[in-house]
Amino acid sequence: MYFNKKRADKLMDQFNIDLLIASTPENVTYLSDTVSWAPKVYSYSVDMFATYFRDNNLSSSLVVPSQEMTYVSTSNTWINDFYTYGGKSALIQKNEQVIKSAEENRYLNLQNNDEKRFPTAIEALIASIKNNTDKKLRVAIDEDKMTDKSILKLREDLVNCEVIPSSDLLKLIRMVKTDDEISAMKAAADLNESACTLACSEIKIGMKELDIAEIYAQEVGKGLGKWLWFHFGSGRRSVGIFPPTEKKIQAGEMWKFDAGLSLNNYQADTGWGGVIGQPNAQQKMIWEATLRGYDSAMSVIKEGVRPSEIQNAMLKGTQDSGLADHSGTFAGHAIGLEMRELPYVLGNRNIVNSLYLPKDTDIPLPENTVLCIENPCQIFGVGGTQIEQTIIVKKNGYELLTKQDRKLWIID
């Protein structure tokens, strides 16, 4: 199960919450173990909701659009109370046909249960709550994909309930990954790593930057992932995350990339760099400073470390190793169903105004938070490199999410 039920129950008790409602594709996936497509593709016109009651005697529900009925039927969701809305999908059903699988059975139940089909998604959601209980509830809603009109409708129809915008509560719950989440993230990271490794192994003098990007994208597609970006710059363009272009790779140049993908709604992000030919003294210095800063950051990571401590260690290690003018304010980010999860950027603290979160983003990191640690370093006019790995915070240190060797990649 992706959903960290134990952590959710504890936080719901802490904040006196009776019901969670997820609305974004990320949070619906999280609460229900489904992998949706329609709410992402038709983000302004298709809604999907998942609910979770703190009282386990009440039934969690899924509000499923017609486009998602097949995908929900195929999923291994632990929820078994389904509501739908809108018109039915076109389907001829003959009496003599026999149901031959659990998938078919769930699909026909979704298609044919007119008692749980409503004109709109919000009406279906309200019915799923009222059919469970008429008690007064404190309802934590994921407001990020709910219109003001829908929230007003909830408040008008759930007259005994207090409806509270609470997307931050779901983000707080999601900080600590379950074993199933870590498995899903490892699959995404493995695909990203193999696609990046293949692309980099093909780098040759005279190739276009876009040629390298094409190899990466094709490999991601073979693994049924969705590539989100492949920043690649060579020579003077390796000083940032520039998009790949028609520029040809030349001898003596530094090169650097950063690549992100999504697999079954879980995200992966990585990057590294290299040199075409043997590195000169300045290129070696840039790499050594990048590595020393990176290792310094990794040395402080364990349960309870604050983002600012990771950033400060990385900055000092980089500056003390030859790049005294390095001014990085970023040591990476948390990752999961979104590319940047709470506490978002590992860097300087930012003030937060939230019912559920501490006063700023410098939150002590709990065990099983997953982080992308990265140290990009560059000198304008010369070039740059970076190191990025994905790690799981542990009580006394960290573990790599997957095998990720990082070195200065030299193309002879």
C-alpha positions as CSV (number, residue, x, y, z in Angstrom):
1,M,0.0,0.0,0.0
2,Y,1.3,3.4,-0.9
3,F,-0.8,5.1,1.8
4,N,1.0,5.4,5.1
5,K,-2.0,4.6,7.2
6,K,-0.2,4.6,10.5
7,R,1.2,8.0,10.0
8,A,-2.1,9.4,8.6
9,D,-4.0,8.1,11.7
10,K,-1.5,9.7,14.0
11,L,-1.6,13.1,12.3
12,M,-5.4,13.0,11.9
13,D,-5.6,12.4,15.7
14,Q,-3.1,15.2,16.3
15,F,-5.2,17.7,14.3
16,N,-8.6,16.3,15.1
17,I,-9.5,15.3,11.6
18,D,-12.2,12.8,10.8
19,L,-12.0,12.5,7.0
20,L,-9.4,13.1,4.3
21,I,-10.4,13.9,0.8
22,A,-7.8,13.7,-2.0
23,S,-8.3,15.5,-5.3
24,T,-5.0,15.8,-7.1
25,P,-3.8,12.9,-9.2
26,E,-0.9,12.5,-6.9
27,N,-3.0,12.3,-3.7
28,V,-5.6,10.1,-5.3
29,T,-2.9,7.6,-6.3
30,Y,-1.5,7.8,-2.8
31,L,-4.7,7.2,-1.0
32,S,-6.1,4.5,-3.3
33,D,-3.1,2.7,-5.0
34,T,-4.5,3.5,-8.5
35,V,-2.6,5.1,-11.4
36,S,-4.8,7.5,-13.2
37,W,-4.4,9.2,-16.5
38,A,-7.5,11.2,-17.3
39,P,-7.3,13.7,-14.4
40,K,-3.7,14.6,-15.6
41,V,-4.6,14.8,-19.3
42,Y,-7.9,16.5,-18.8
43,S,-6.9,18.4,-15.7
44,Y,-9.5,21.2,-16.0
45,S,-12.5,19.0,-16.9
46,V,-12.1,15.6,-15.2
47,D,-12.2,15.1,-11.4
48,M,-11.4,12.0,-9.3
49,F,-11.6,11.8,-5.5
50,A,-10.5,9.4,-2.9
51,T,-11.6,9.5,0.8
52,Y,-10.3,8.1,4.0
53,F,-12.2,8.1,7.3
54,R,-10.3,8.0,10.6
55,D,-13.0,5.7,11.9
56,N,-12.1,2.5,10.3
57,N,-15.7,1.3,10.6
58,L,-16.6,3.7,7.8
59,S,-15.8,2.9,4.2
60,S,-13.2,4.8,2.1
61,S,-14.5,5.6,-1.3
62,L,-13.3,6.4,-4.9
63,V,-15.2,8.8,-7.1
64,V,-14.3,7.5,-10.6
65,P,-14.8,9.3,-13.9
66,S,-15.9,7.2,-16.9
67,Q,-12.5,7.5,-18.5
68,E,-10.9,5.9,-15.4
69,M,-13.2,2.9,-14.9
70,T,-11.0,0.6,-16.9
71,Y,-7.8,1.7,-15.1
72,V,-9.4,1.4,-11.7
73,S,-10.7,-2.1,-12.7
74,T,-7.1,-3.1,-13.5
75,S,-5.6,-1.6,-10.4
76,N,-5.0,-3.4,-7.1
77,T,-6.7,-0.7,-5.0
78,W,-7.6,-1.6,-1.5
79,I,-10.8,0.6,-1.8
80,N,-13.9,-1.3,-2.8
81,D,-16.6,1.4,-2.5
82,F,-17.0,3.1,-5.9
83,Y,-19.0,6.0,-7.1
84,T,-19.2,7.4,-10.7
85,Y,-20.6,10.4,-12.4
86,G,-21.6,11.7,-15.8
87,G,-22.8,9.6,-18.8
88,K,-22.1,5.9,-19.2
89,S,-19.4,4.7,-21.6
90,A,-20.8,3.0,-24.7
91,L,-21.0,-0.7,-24.1
92,I,-23.2,-3.5,-25.5
93,Q,-23.9,-6.1,-22.9
94,K,-25.5,-9.5,-23.8
95,N,-27.1,-11.7,-21.2
96,E,-25.2,-14.8,-22.4
97,Q,-21.8,-13.3,-21.9
98,V,-19.9,-14.7,-18.8
99,I,-17.6,-12.6,-16.6
100,K,-14.2,-14.2,-16.8
101,S,-12.0,-12.1,-14.5
102,A,-12.0,-9.9,-11.4
103,E,-11.1,-7.0,-13.8
104,E,-14.2,-7.6,-15.8
105,N,-16.4,-7.9,-12.7
106,R,-15.1,-4.6,-11.3
107,Y,-15.5,-2.9,-14.6
108,L,-19.2,-4.0,-15.0
109,N,-20.0,-3.1,-11.4
110,L,-18.7,0.4,-12.1
111,Q,-20.5,0.6,-15.4
112,N,-23.8,-0.7,-14.2
113,N,-24.3,0.6,-10.6
114,D,-26.8,3.4,-11.4
115,E,-27.5,3.9,-7.7
116,K,-23.9,5.2,-7.2
117,R,-23.8,7.3,-10.5
118,F,-24.4,11.0,-10.1
119,P,-24.5,14.0,-12.5
120,T,-21.3,15.5,-11.2
121,A,-18.1,14.5,-9.4
122,I,-18.9,16.7,-6.4
123,E,-22.4,15.2,-6.0
124,A,-20.9,11.7,-6.1
125,L,-18.3,12.7,-3.4
126,I,-21.0,14.1,-1.2
127,A,-23.1,11.0,-1.5
128,S,-20.1,8.8,-0.7
129,I,-19.8,10.7,2.6
130,K,-23.5,10.9,3.5
131,N,-24.0,7.2,2.7
132,N,-21.4,6.4,5.4
133,T,-22.4,8.7,8.2
134,D,-24.5,11.7,9.2
135,K,-22.2,12.6,12.1
136,K,-20.5,16.0,12.5
137,L,-17.1,15.7,10.9
138,R,-13.9,17.7,10.6
139,V,-13.2,17.2,6.9
140,A,-9.7,17.9,5.6
141,I,-9.9,18.6,1.8
142,D,-7.1,18.5,-0.7
143,E,-8.1,21.9,-2.1
144,D,-5.4,22.0,-4.8
145,K,-7.7,20.5,-7.5
146,M,-11.1,21.6,-6.2
147,T,-12.8,24.7,-7.5
148,D,-14.3,27.3,-5.2
149,K,-17.7,26.2,-6.5
150,S,-17.1,22.6,-5.5
151,I,-15.8,23.6,-2.0
152,L,-18.9,25.8,-1.5
153,K,-21.2,22.9,-2.6
154,L,-19.4,20.6,0.0
155,R,-20.0,23.2,2.8
156,E,-23.6,23.7,1.8
157,D,-24.5,20.0,1.6
158,L,-22.4,18.8,4.6
159,V,-24.2,21.1,7.0
160,N,-22.9,19.3,10.1
161,C,-19.3,19.3,8.9
162,E,-16.3,21.7,9.1
163,V,-14.6,21.7,5.8
164,I,-10.9,22.7,6.1
165,P,-8.4,23.3,3.3
166,S,-5.7,20.7,4.1
167,S,-3.4,19.9,1.2
168,D,-0.5,20.6,3.5
169,L,-1.7,17.7,5.7
170,L,-1.5,15.3,2.9
171,K,2.0,16.6,2.0
172,L,3.0,16.1,5.6
173,I,1.7,12.5,5.6
174,R,3.5,11.7,2.4
175,M,6.9,12.8,3.7
176,V,7.5,9.3,5.1
177,K,7.5,6.7,2.4
178,T,6.0,3.2,2.8
179,D,7.8,0.1,1.5
180,D,5.5,-0.1,-1.5
181,E,6.3,3.6,-2.3
182,I,10.0,2.9,-2.1
183,S,9.6,0.0,-4.5
184,A,7.7,2.1,-7.0
185,M,10.3,4.9,-6.7
186,K,13.2,2.4,-7.2
187,A,11.6,1.2,-10.4
188,A,11.4,4.7,-11.7
189,A,15.0,5.5,-10.6
190,D,16.2,2.3,-12.2
191,L,14.7,3.2,-15.5
192,N,16.1,6.7,-15.3
193,E,19.5,5.4,-14.5
194,S,19.6,2.9,-17.3
195,A,18.3,5.4,-19.8
196,C,20.9,8.0,-18.7
197,T,23.7,5.5,-18.7
198,L,22.9,4.3,-22.3
199,A,22.7,7.9,-23.5
200,C,26.0,8.9,-22.0
201,S,27.7,5.7,-23.3
202,E,26.9,6.9,-26.8
203,I,28.5,10.3,-26.5
204,K,31.1,10.9,-29.2
205,I,32.9,13.9,-30.7
206,G,30.7,15.4,-33.4
207,M,27.4,14.2,-32.0
208,K,24.7,16.8,-31.5
209,E,23.4,17.4,-28.0
210,L,19.9,16.5,-29.4
211,D,21.2,13.1,-30.5
212,I,22.0,12.3,-26.9
213,A,18.5,13.4,-25.8
214,E,16.9,11.3,-28.4
215,I,18.6,8.1,-27.1
216,Y,17.5,8.9,-23.6
217,A,13.9,9.5,-24.6
218,Q,13.7,6.3,-26.6
219,E,15.0,4.2,-23.7
220,V,12.6,5.8,-21.3
221,G,9.7,5.0,-23.7
222,K,10.8,1.4,-24.0
223,G,10.4,1.1,-20.2
224,L,6.9,2.7,-20.4
225,G,8.1,5.8,-18.5
226,K,7.3,9.4,-19.4
227,W,10.3,11.5,-19.8
228,L,9.8,15.0,-18.4
229,W,13.1,16.7,-19.2
230,F,16.6,16.0,-20.4
231,H,18.8,19.1,-19.9
232,F,22.1,18.7,-21.6
233,G,24.8,21.2,-22.3
234,S,28.4,20.8,-23.6
235,G,31.3,23.2,-23.5
236,R,30.3,26.7,-22.4
237,R,26.7,25.5,-22.3
238,S,27.5,23.1,-19.4
239,V,27.3,25.9,-16.9
240,G,23.5,25.5,-16.3
241,I,20.6,23.3,-17.2
242,F,20.3,24.3,-20.8
243,P,18.1,22.4,-23.2
244,P,19.9,20.2,-25.8
245,T,20.4,21.9,-29.2
246,E,22.0,21.2,-32.6
247,K,25.4,22.1,-31.1
248,K,28.0,19.4,-31.8
249,I,30.1,18.0,-29.0
250,Q,33.8,18.8,-29.3
251,A,37.1,17.5,-27.9
252,G,38.2,18.9,-24.5
253,E,34.7,20.1,-23.6
254,M,32.9,19.5,-20.3
255,W,29.4,18.2,-20.5
256,K,26.6,17.9,-18.0
257,F,23.0,16.7,-17.9
258,D,20.0,16.5,-15.6
259,A,17.1,14.1,-16.4
260,G,13.7,13.5,-15.0
261,L,10.9,11.0,-15.7
262,S,7.7,9.6,-14.3
263,L,6.7,5.9,-14.0
264,N,3.3,4.9,-12.7
265,N,3.0,8.4,-11.2
266,Y,6.2,8.1,-9.2
267,Q,9.1,10.5,-10.1
268,A,12.8,10.0,-10.7
269,D,15.5,12.7,-11.1
270,T,19.3,12.3,-11.6
271,G,22.3,13.8,-13.3
272,W,26.1,13.8,-13.7
273,G,28.8,15.1,-16.0
274,G,32.0,14.4,-17.8
275,V,34.7,15.5,-20.1
276,I,35.5,14.8,-23.8
277,G,39.1,13.5,-23.4
278,Q,41.4,13.7,-20.4
279,P,40.4,16.6,-18.1
280,N,42.8,19.6,-17.7
281,A,43.8,20.9,-14.3
282,Q,40.9,23.4,-14.1
283,Q,38.3,20.7,-15.1
284,K,39.8,18.4,-12.5
285,M,39.5,21.1,-9.8
286,I,35.8,21.7,-10.6
287,W,35.1,18.0,-10.3
288,E,37.0,17.6,-7.1
289,A,35.2,20.5,-5.5
290,T,31.9,19.1,-6.7
291,L,32.7,15.7,-5.2
292,R,34.0,17.1,-1.9
293,G,31.0,19.3,-1.4
294,Y,28.7,16.4,-2.2
295,D,30.4,14.1,0.2
296,S,30.3,16.7,2.9
297,A,26.5,17.0,2.5
298,M,26.1,13.2,2.6
299,S,28.1,13.0,5.8
300,V,25.5,14.9,7.8
301,I,22.4,13.0,6.5
302,K,20.5,11.0,9.1
303,E,17.1,11.1,10.8
304,G,16.5,14.5,12.3
305,V,18.9,16.5,10.0
306,R,17.5,19.8,8.8
307,P,17.7,20.9,5.1
308,S,19.8,23.9,6.0
309,E,22.4,21.6,7.6
310,I,22.7,19.6,4.4
311,Q,23.0,22.8,2.3
312,N,25.6,24.4,4.7
313,A,27.7,21.3,4.7
314,M,27.6,21.1,0.9
315,L,28.5,24.7,0.4
316,K,31.4,24.7,2.8
317,G,32.8,21.5,1.4
318,T,32.7,22.9,-2.1
319,Q,34.2,26.2,-1.2
320,D,37.0,24.7,0.8
321,S,38.0,22.4,-2.1
322,G,38.9,25.0,-4.7
323,L,35.7,26.8,-5.6
324,A,35.9,29.6,-3.0
325,D,33.4,31.8,-4.9
326,H,30.8,29.0,-5.3
327,S,27.5,30.4,-4.1
328,G,25.1,27.5,-4.3
329,T,21.9,27.8,-2.3
330,F,20.5,24.4,-3.2
331,A,21.5,20.9,-2.1
332,G,18.6,19.0,-3.7
333,H,15.0,18.2,-2.8
334,A,12.6,15.6,-1.5
335,I,10.9,13.5,-4.1
336,G,8.0,11.0,-4.5
337,L,4.7,11.3,-6.3
338,E,5.9,14.9,-7.1
339,M,9.3,16.0,-8.1
340,R,9.6,18.4,-5.2
341,E,7.8,17.2,-2.0
342,L,7.9,18.6,1.5
343,P,10.2,20.3,2.5
344,Y,10.8,21.0,-1.2
345,V,14.3,22.5,-1.6
346,L,17.1,21.5,0.7
347,G,18.4,25.0,1.4
348,N,17.7,28.2,3.2
349,R,14.6,28.2,5.4
350,N,11.5,29.9,4.1
351,I,8.6,31.1,6.3
352,V,5.4,28.9,6.1
353,N,1.9,29.9,7.1
354,S,0.1,26.6,7.5
355,L,-2.3,25.0,10.0
356,Y,-0.3,21.8,9.8
357,L,3.4,22.7,9.2
358,P,6.1,24.3,11.4
359,K,6.8,27.9,11.0
360,D,9.4,27.4,8.3
361,T,10.6,24.8,5.8
362,D,13.7,23.8,7.8
363,I,12.0,20.7,9.1
364,P,13.9,17.9,10.8
365,L,13.7,15.0,8.3
366,P,12.1,11.8,9.5
367,E,13.3,8.3,8.6
368,N,12.2,7.1,5.2
369,T,12.1,10.5,3.6
370,V,13.4,10.2,0.1
371,L,15.8,12.9,-1.2
372,C,17.6,13.8,-4.4
373,I,21.0,15.2,-3.2
374,E,22.7,17.2,-5.9
375,N,25.7,19.6,-6.2
376,P,25.9,21.4,-9.6
377,C,29.2,23.4,-9.9
378,Q,30.3,25.5,-12.8
379,I,32.5,28.4,-14.0
380,F,31.2,30.6,-16.7
381,G,33.2,30.4,-19.9
382,V,34.8,27.1,-18.7
383,G,32.0,24.6,-18.0
384,G,30.5,22.6,-15.2
385,T,29.5,19.3,-13.8
386,Q,27.3,17.8,-11.1
387,I,26.5,14.8,-9.0
388,E,23.0,13.7,-8.2
389,Q,21.8,10.6,-6.3
390,T,18.5,9.6,-4.7
391,I,18.8,8.4,-1.1
392,I,16.5,7.2,1.7
393,V,17.0,8.9,5.1
394,K,17.7,6.4,7.9
395,K,18.1,6.6,11.6
396,N,21.9,6.7,11.6
397,G,22.6,7.7,8.0
398,Y,21.1,7.0,4.6
399,E,20.7,4.3,1.9
400,L,20.9,4.7,-1.8
401,L,17.5,4.2,-3.4
402,T,19.2,2.2,-6.2
403,K,22.7,1.6,-7.4
404,Q,24.1,4.9,-8.7
405,D,27.9,5.2,-9.2
406,R,29.1,8.7,-9.7
407,K,32.4,9.7,-11.2
408,L,33.8,12.2,-13.7
409,W,32.7,10.5,-16.9
410,I,35.6,10.6,-19.4
411,I,34.9,10.0,-23.0
412,D,38.2,9.1,-24.8
